Structures are given as C-alpha cells and as structure tokens.
Amino acid sequence: MVIRTRPWHGIMVATTLPFRPARDDFSVDHDAYAAQVARLLAAGCDGVVPNGSLGEYQTLTDDERARVVRTAVEAAGGAGDRVMPGVSAYGSAAACRWAEQAAEAGAGSVLLLPPNAYRADAAAVRAHFAEVAAVGLPVVAYNNPFDTKVDLTPRLLAELHADGSIVAVKEFSGDVRRAYEITEVAPELDLLIGADDVLLELALAGAVGWVAGYPNALPEACVALYRAAVDGDLDTALPLYRALHPLLRWDSKPEFVQAIKLSMDLAGHRGGPTRPPRLPLPAGQSDRLRAATEKLLADGHH
C-alpha cells in the first residue's frame, strides 16, 4: 500500500458541482456539494479538487467560486490538506487572488493551468507559475495542451520545478511515455494521473496520485482500481480497469462533464444539469453512456 505523504498525493477527485434546475437559474446547491465531498471522502478518496474544469469553474461568479472552496474545506472536516482548489484564470493577477483565497479558506495546495488566453512561450509560463507560487501554497501544474494550446513538456516542467514554482504535475497529454522522461529530467517532481483512461499505465510508471473524474459516480470501484494499480496488483487492477474503461475514456472527451454527471445520476448520486453553454448529451451518446453505466452497476461496481 502506497502511503499518502503530501496533500496532493492519492485520489484527489475533481468534483462536479450540483446546480439546481434551469427554473432556478442553475444556482449552486452548496448543501448538496458539501454532502458530495463528504460522500467521496467516506468512500476512501483522499481529497477533492473544487473549481476544476469538471466543476465548471468558468461559469461561476467570483462569489460562487470562493464559496465552493470554503464549502469543500468545511465538508472535509476542516482538513485543508484534503482540498486542492483549481486557481486557473486568464490573468496571473487573478490566479494569484484565487490562490490567496484558497490559502485563506485553509486549502492545502492548488491546481494551476498555464496561461491560456494565448499561446504563451516558456518565459511567460515560468513567470506565471512563479507569481502564483509566491502566494505560498504548493502548486500542482496542470498540463492540458488540448484546451490551453500550451504544452508543459518534460523539459519545461523540469524548469518550473527547478524554479521552485511547482511540486507536481497533473499530466493530461495522454502520452504515457512522458512519465519516464519527467522522471529523468525532474526526479523530485511528483507525477499525478491526469486522465482516467491512462490510470493503469501512469500508475505503473510511478504516479503518486490521481486527479480523478469518475470516482464522482463510482467511488468504491475507482478507489479499488487505484489502490491495486499503485500497489502493482495486476491480478486485481487489470480486469477492473478493463471493466471500467468504457466509462473512464469519457474523461478525455469534450463531453466529460455531461457524461460523468449522467453516470452519477444513474448511480443514485446527485449529478444534475450542466450550466450553459454545455447542453445535455445527444441521444446517441447518452444511450451508449447509459448502457455502459448500467452494466457496471448491474455487475456490482459502485
């Protein structure tokens, strides 16, 4: 069993956010969110990541975004090391303010994208991360070159780590070969699984955490999979990974928020609607997702 020694280690669930129906203007149900955080921690997850892409942070007002972080810390029993808020913003000053808010709320670390208002060069990326790191909380970099158009390559990650700006990276490129290069050029930088559908590959490559999506819907099965994978128990991990993969791969699709929320609803948890401009899944996609989720539930995976 791998022991969690740092706040960003282990299963850190990128939480969905429960909104009330459209007739209520899609307002945030903070009580339901608190219950969701408590449910995930009780199921064996190590922590939560509020205000990530799965939490639809781009659609939140400043007041909503700040309150979500406070709600998560309170729901975790005041254990801020179990909360890693996303602090990404178009500007470095705004990202710094969100990091300051996370610190004031009692969070233990933060998750940060590179500048994403334009295709930033390495110097701008390093300056951006240095500014946010100066707030004082440990910073986990989030490499998502598909959405940001900025690729945190292993060499750039090594520079950010040498700068003292980051402690870990959520690797979402999908290129599992990078795990080994990151270890070579920045051996002290912690690797976190950033996409559900490469969990086993990155766990075997030495990842010490998982910024996870599908535990929102199937926490017990996902906890069992992660624990077996990091322990190298392939007799348990491989068949479970194969069984879950029809759902896990949705985490890498543009419709990942709608997909995970629908699976949550089917599993008896509160998923609910997404905020516009996200719309419900089209019929064909929702039918496939429903069939895959219902099969896993019928097979006893929860």
N, C-alpha and C positions, 0 to 999 in steps of 0.2 A: 504493500500500500504506500503510495506516494503521499508524504505529509505536506500539508499546506503551510508554508513558512512566511509568505508575504501576502499582502492584501489582494493582489491581482492574480494569485495562483488559484488553481482549482476551477470549478464550474461557475463562471460568472454569467448569469443569464441576462442577455439583452432583452429587457422586458417589453412586452407590448403594453399599450396604455388603454384602459377601458374608457370609451366615450359613451355618453348617453345617446339615445336615438336622435335622428335628424330633427324631429319635432321639438327637441330640447336644445337645438343648435349645436349638437355634438360636444356638449360641455364635458369636461373631465370628471369622472366619478372617482374622487380621491379615496373614498372609503373602500370602494371595490379594488382600487390599486393597492392600498395597504394590505387588504386581505390576500391579494395575489402574491405580493412579496413574502408575506408570512407563509403562505402555502408552499412556495418554492423552497424556502429555507427549511421548512419542516420535512420536505421530501428528500432532503440531502444535498441540495445545491449549496455551494459555498458563498455565493453572493449575487448581487444584481447590478445591472448596468442600466440605470434610467437615462432617458434623453439620448438614446442612440437612434439610428435610422429606424429600427423596429418599433421604437417608441414614438415615431412620427414627430420628432422634436422640431422639424422645420415648420410645422403647422401651429406650434404653441405660441401663446403670448409670453412675454417675459415673466409675468406673474405666475402663469401656469407652469412654466418651465422650472422656476425656482421652487414652487410648492411641491412639484413632483419629487425633487431631490430631498426636500425636508420630509416628505411622506415616506420615502424609501428608508431613510435613516431611522425614523421613528418606528417604522414597521419591523426593522431589523433589530429592535430592542435597544436602539441607541448605539449599536455596534457599527460605527462608521467604517471600519475596515472591511465590512461586507458590502459596501456600496461604492461603485466606481462610475460616477456620472460622466456622460458624454458632455464635452465642453466645446465642441466644434462650432465655428462661426465663420462668416465671411472675412471678418477682420480680426487681426491679432488682439486689438484692444478689447473687443467683445469677448473673445475666447478667454482672455485674462480675467475679465469680470466674472465669467461663468466659473472659472477655476476658483476665484476668490469666494464666490457664493457657495461652491461645493465645500471649501475649507470651513467656512462659517457654519455650514449645516452639519459638519462633523464627518464628512466623507473621508475615505482612506486613500484614494487615488483617483485619477481622472483619465478619460479616454479622449484622444485628440487626433483629428484628421489633419493632414497638411492643408495649406491654403487652397481653397477650392473655388475661388471666384475667377481664377485664371490659371493657366498652366505655369505654375511657379517654378523657378530654377532652384538649384541646390542651395544657393546662398540665401534666398528668400525663405526656403523651407527651414533651414537651420536657424535663421533669425526668429521665425515664427515659433518654433518649438522652444527656443531659449527664453523668449518672453514669457510664455505660459509656465515653463518650468520654474521661473523666478518667483512665482507665487508661493511655491514651497511644497505642494503636493506631488507625489510621484506621478510621472506622466507615462501612460502607455500609448505608443503611437498606433494609429490605425492605418494600415496600408490597403487602400481600396482604389487601385488605379482606374477601374472602370467608371466610377462615378466622379472622382476628383480630377482625372486626367493627369495626376501627379503620381509617379511610381516611386515608392520608397524602396529602392533597390538595396540589396545587402550592403553594398559599399556606403550608400547614403545613411542607412541605419547605423552602420559602424561609426560614421562621423557624428551622428546625433548622440549616440551613446558615449563616445569619447568627449563630446561637448558637455556631458552631464545633463543632457536635456530629456533623455528617456530611460526608462528602466526595463521596458518590454515592448513587444510589437504584436498587435493583432494582425496576423498575416491572412489576407483575403485574396491574394492574387490567384490562388488555385494551383500555383506551380509548386508542388511539394518538394521539388529539387532545391528550392531556395532554403529550406530548413537547414540543409547541410552547409551551404555557403554562409548563411548567417552565423552558424556555429563556428565556422573557420575564421571569419573576419571580426566577429564580435562575440567571443565565447562567453562573456558575462551577461549578455543581453538575453532576457527571458523570451522564449517563443511561445505565443498563445495561438491556439487554433482559432482561425477567424471565420471559417465557413464550415457548416455542419457536415457537408458531403465529402470533406477530406479529413474528417476527425481521426480515423484509424491511422492513416498514413502519417499525419503530423504527430500523433501521439507516439507512434513507434520511432519517429525521428527525434524525439526528445522534448516535445512540447510540455510545458508545466502548467498549462491552463487552457481553458476553452471559453471564449466569449460566444455564448451559445444562443440559438434561436428556438429549436424545437422542444427543449425542456419546458417551455411555456405550456405546451399541450400534453406532452408525455414525460413528465419529470422523472418518474421512477425508472422507466426503461432507459432514458438518456443517462441518468446517473450510473446505472449498472453498466452501460456501454463504456462510458468514460473511465470509470474505475478499472474495468477489465483491460481496457486499451493501454492505459498508462502503466498498469502492472505487468503488461506483456502476456496476459492470459488470453491467448488467441483462441483457445477452445471455447471460451465464453464470448469473446468480443466479435470474432468473425461472423458467426451465424446471426448474432444480434444486429451487427452492422448491416449485413445483407437484408435482414428483415426490415430494418428501419430506413434503408436508403431511399426507397420510393418517396418518403416524406422529407428526409434530410436534404435531398437535392433541391427542394423548393427554396431553401435558404439562399441559394445562389441565383435565383431567378428575380426579375424585376417585380414580380407579384408576391414577393416573400411575405410582406406584411399581411395582405389579404389571406394568403394561404395558411399561415400559422394561426391567425385569428379564427379562421373557419375550422381548423383542426381542434383548436381549443373549444369552440362551441360544441363540436361533435363529441369531445371527450368529457363534456359536462362542466367545463370551466368557462369563465367569462371572457370571450374573445370580443364579440360585438363588431360594430361598424368601424370602418376607417374614415378619416376625415378627407374631404375633397382636397385635391383633385383625384385622390385614389378612389376608384369605384370597385364594387364587388367583382369577384372573378366572373368571367363569361361562363356560360353554361357548360361548355365542353371541358374547360379547366376545372371548374368546381365539381363536375361529375367524377373526373379522374381522381381529384384530391379526396373527395368524399369516399370513394371506393377504397382507396389506399388506407385512409384513416380508419374506416370501419373494419377493414380486415385486420389491422393491427390490434384494435380494441377487442375484436372477437377472439383473437389469438391470445389475449391476456396481457397485452402490453399497455401500460398506463403511465 
